Amino acid sequence: TSPTPACTTPLPPLLEQVTRVQTILASNTSSISITRLASATSKPHRVVGMHFMHPAPVVPLVEIARGMHTSQQTYESARSLAEYLGKSVCVSMDRPGFLVYRLLMPMVNEAFFLLSEAVGSAEDIDRSMRLGTNMQLGPLRLADQIGLDTCLSIMRTLHTQFGDSKYRPCPLLVQYVDGGLYGVKSGRGVFQYEHEAGSSYQTQPHLNINHHINNVPPPHGHL
């Protein structure tokens, strides 16, 4: 959901060549500027963001992002499609991360800082948010579901676009991605997953953080 602009911007003009004049181009991006994508087309008013939350068949929300040139008709068509599919809609202006990931990714990033500092185990970090804030998945397991490479890409986009240190990617998140540990899709992330034929990945005990961080003592005592 978060490809780099360099590999995405050539697509809109190519799509224009194989679609009808009245076709709306909707992007599922979670962080790339809709205005930037639209600027590569001859009909920027027909470009809109339709960000389906992961996993799309399950999560009932679609985030619609309006670029600077997105017409009211294009927006209404996108909204009607989302509602026809049984989704609820939230609307965002064209800003990095839009609404959902602008809120979610800094929390995911902070969860990695907590893990890297051994403030708590992966299970307890997730449990604190699931039971304490009624999240369906904790931030670390959710990051594994989204893809740690995608999370890192979005954090880098936020950091670059805003220039604010609060969006600086956690070094541990960078290390996981550098090590090819992307989460569910690679079989290992913060947690380890075992793929069985004909079924989804099954959760196994998470990786020992001490395998990835040197000189970080385990937490002592109890709260």
N, C-alpha and C positions, 0 to 999 in steps of 0.2 A: 504493500500500500504506500510505500514511500520510495519510489525510484528516484534517481538523481535527475535533475533538470536536463543534464547533458544528453541522457538517453531517452528523454521523454519529449522534448520540444520538437524533434523532427516528425513525430507521429501525426499531429493535427493536420498539416498540409497534405500528408499522404492519405489520411482518412477522407479529406475533402474530395480527393480524386476518385474515390470509390463509393461515395455516398451521394444521396440526392441533395438538392439544394436546400430543402426544408429540414434536413436531418439535424438533430441536436447532438452535439458532441459532449458527452458527460464523462468526467474523470473521477475515478475512485481514489484519487490521491488523498493523503491525509496531511500533506505539508507543502506541496508545490503550489506556487501561486497560480490561481485560475486565470488571472489577468495575463500572466506571462504566457500560459498555454494558448490563450485566446489570441494573443498578439501575433501568433504564428499562422493564423488563419485569415481568410478573406471575409469571414463572417463572425467576428468576435462576439456578437450579441447572441449567438447560438451555442456558446460554450458555458458550461456550468459544472460545478463540483457536486458529485453524489457519492458521499463517503459512507459505504456500508460498514457498520461495525463488525469486528471479527468475534466469533464466526457468523457470517452473514445470515445463514439459515435460522440461527437461534436468536441473535440479538435483535430486539424489535425496533431499533433506532436507525434512521438514515440522517446523516448530516448534510444539508444542502449548503454549498458555499457559492456566493454570488460574486463574480468578478466585476471589475469596473464597468464592463460593457455588457454584462448579462442582461438580457431584456426581461421585462415582466412576464411576457408570454413564455419565454424559455424557463424561467423560474417556476411558473405555474404548471407547466408541462412536467417538469421534473418532480415537483411536489405531488402532482396527481398520480404519476407513475409509482412513486414510493408508497402512497396511500393505497393504491390499487393492489400493491404487493403485501398489504397488511402492516406496513411500517408506520411508526410515529416519526415525526419530522422535527428537527431543530434547524434553525437557519443561522448561518454565520456569514459575516463579511469576509472578504478575502484577506486574511491575516495568517501569518505562519502558525501552523498547528490547528487553525480554526478554533472551535470551542473544546471539543472532547480531548484532543491530544495536547492542547495548550494546558489543560488542567491535569491530564493523566500522566503525561511523560515526565514532568518534574517529580511527581510522586514516585514513579517507577525508578527514576534516577536516584532519588533520595533513599529508596529501599536498598539500592546497590551500595550506597555509601554506608548505610547501617550494617549491611552484611560485611563490607570490607573492613569496617572498624570493629567487627565482632561485638556489636551492641546487642545483637540477638541472633538466633539461628534463623535460617530461611523459613522453617516451619512457623516459628513464633512471630516473625515479621508478618508473614501472610495471615496467621491466625489473628493477630492484633487488628488487622483491617477487616477481615471477614466478620469476626464476632463483635468488634468494637464499632464498626461503621456500616455493617450489613452489606459489605461487598460480596458478590457471588464468588469471585476469585480474589485471592490476595495479589498484591502488585507483582511479586516475583513470578508466580505461576502464570499470571496474565501476560507478563512480558514473554515468558516462554511460549505461550500460545500465539502471541502476535509475531514473535520472531525477534531475538535480541539484536540482530543486524538492522531490522526495521526500526526498533527503538533507538538504537544508536544514531541511525541516519536522521531521525526526526530531532533528536537532541542536538545534533550538529547543526541542523537547519535553524533551530530556534536560537542556538548560541551565535551563529553567524548573522542571522537577520536582525536580532535584537542587540547583539554586542554586550549582553549582560552576563556576568559571571555566574548568576544563579542557574543558568542553563548549561554550565560546563559539564560535559559528560563525565560520569564517574570513571576513574581509571579501571576499576574492576569490570565494568560493562565493556569497555574497550578491549580488555584482556580476553574476556569470554569470546567476543566476536573475532578477535585476531586468532584465537585458538580453534575457530570453527565450531564453537558451541553456540548454536543459534536457537536452541530450544526444541520444541516438539518436532519441527521439520528436519532437524539433524539427529534427533534421538537423544540429545543431551543439551542441557542448558544449565540453569541454576539447579534444576531437578533432572533426573535421568529417566528416560522413557524407553520402553521395550515394545517394539512393533511385532504384532502377531498377525499372521496372514488372515485377511478378511476382517480385521478389526482395527480400531483406532489405537494410537499409542497408549500404553498403560503406564501409570506412574510408578516409579521405583524410588527408593530413598535418594535424597539429593546428594550432589557431589560434596565431598568434604572441602570446605572453604580453605583449609590449610594447604590443600594441594595447589592453590592458586595464589595465596598470599603468604609471603614470608615474614617472619618476625612479628606476627600479630598474635598476642596471647589470647587464650580463650577467656570469656567473661567469667568473673568470680562473683560468688555470693548470690543472693536472691533479693528481688525487690519486695 
